[in-house]
């Protein structure tokens, strides 16, 4: 009989951990929380420091909670020591606290420990069991405060909302604030007053192909205004405000000779982006894969808890997926640098590991989201994952590996063309070295200026070279309201 009992939240996590611990450990799952505020009634004593009253969650059609608790109690009674190994966050800490209260026998008192790991790998699990800790009461209090706020807002405000507005409506600690933000943005959109402006673009031919477009940049000493319309037009700016004004410029520009007045080429670097935090993973999975937040987190949870990899058994493929930190362990940095050097060559590897700064308000409790083993490439595990799991794993793997690669290098060329009192400008860029782009490119909701430059092909020209005007076109634009979230 196993001497030690280990309790985690899910059967998948239990299966993965079990193979790393040996016969002295029995790993069981609580299937999430075993206690919560009562489903009927407030469950919070607002007259006495908002003290919550928790109860064992009643049975449902999908879950026999009494049986789960009974089996855990029996196993705890037989064990010499109990290790609580729920996820390393507020919810996990609260689960551990409730397990300690409900499962662990009071007499005789059993040795009870808290173990935490950021990834479910043999090394991480065994290291955690070498240095077990106690339950963090501050984390438990943080979860409890959030749960109490959820209950207070939901139970107190929802009935008032239904009576006032009508229908079956609900309020919540998070959803009500989010709704306010959505409404405020919608009002901004409704009240937005668009501004008309025009641009003028000349299509020009040099001695060598291809023909290229150049946009009117300056009229005399005044720069053509194409942004910042929430501010007044400065003396150094000119706003082409209507079709008549644009037509006058086009008519005058057609009569001019076009000459290259300046050619500048400078090297520009594009640095890789940090590995994923939770919010960035959700955004990128939405942009690139079309996944809803719920689906992304469900798939990530499965990749974290463990996936069957044939003879290897259940393996956790990624680190913990709820994090606001871009921090990466030194061990993981050394491993990914070795992988990059071997797979892509020394010219793709920076001299030193890249360390990214987390935001000032980041809790930094966990590492960034990354693969637990870079050698498990998406292609290597593809046959063990379904299509959606593979897509998400590939996204996480590519982002992390790319984050430790060299910057991409571009030659950015700017051509200024003088035509009477007008100066037109054309910009374009050529990629000299792909760097991290060999592995990963961040998704965008709209094309960036960099993307447009990369698509723009410019001919080789010299200062003083005469150009031929093929055609010149005015184009009407309107400023746009802020986008919906």
JODAGI-V259728 format. One record per run of one state. SS is the DSSP state (2 for helix, 1 for strand, 0 for the rest). FROM is the first residue (numbers start at 1). TO is the last residue. Records with the same first field share a line. If there is no record, write none. Layout:
SS: FROM-TO / FROM-TO
This chain:
0: 1-3 / 9-10 / 22-24 / 30-34 / 38-43 / 46-50 / 53-53 / 57-64 / 79-80 / 85-89 / 103-110 / 115-121 / 131-132 / 134-136 / 166-174 / 192-195 / 206-211 / 220-221 / 225-236 / 239-242 / 255-257 / 271-275 / 277-277 / 290-292 / 306-306 / 309-309 / 313-313 / 316-317 / 319-329 / 345-345 / 350-368 / 370-370 / 372-377 / 385-386 / 404-404 / 406-407 / 420-421 / 434-434 / 439-448 / 456-465 / 479-485
1: 4-8 / 25-29 / 35-37 / 44-45 / 51-52 / 54-56 / 81-84 / 111-114 / 133-133 / 196-205 / 212-219 / 222-224 / 237-238 / 258-270 / 276-276 / 307-308 / 314-315 / 318-318 / 349-349 / 369-369 / 371-371 / 405-405 / 408-419 / 422-433 / 466-478
2: 11-21 / 65-78 / 90-102 / 122-130 / 137-165 / 175-191 / 243-254 / 278-289 / 293-305 / 310-312 / 330-344 / 346-348 / 378-384 / 387-403 / 435-438 / 449-455
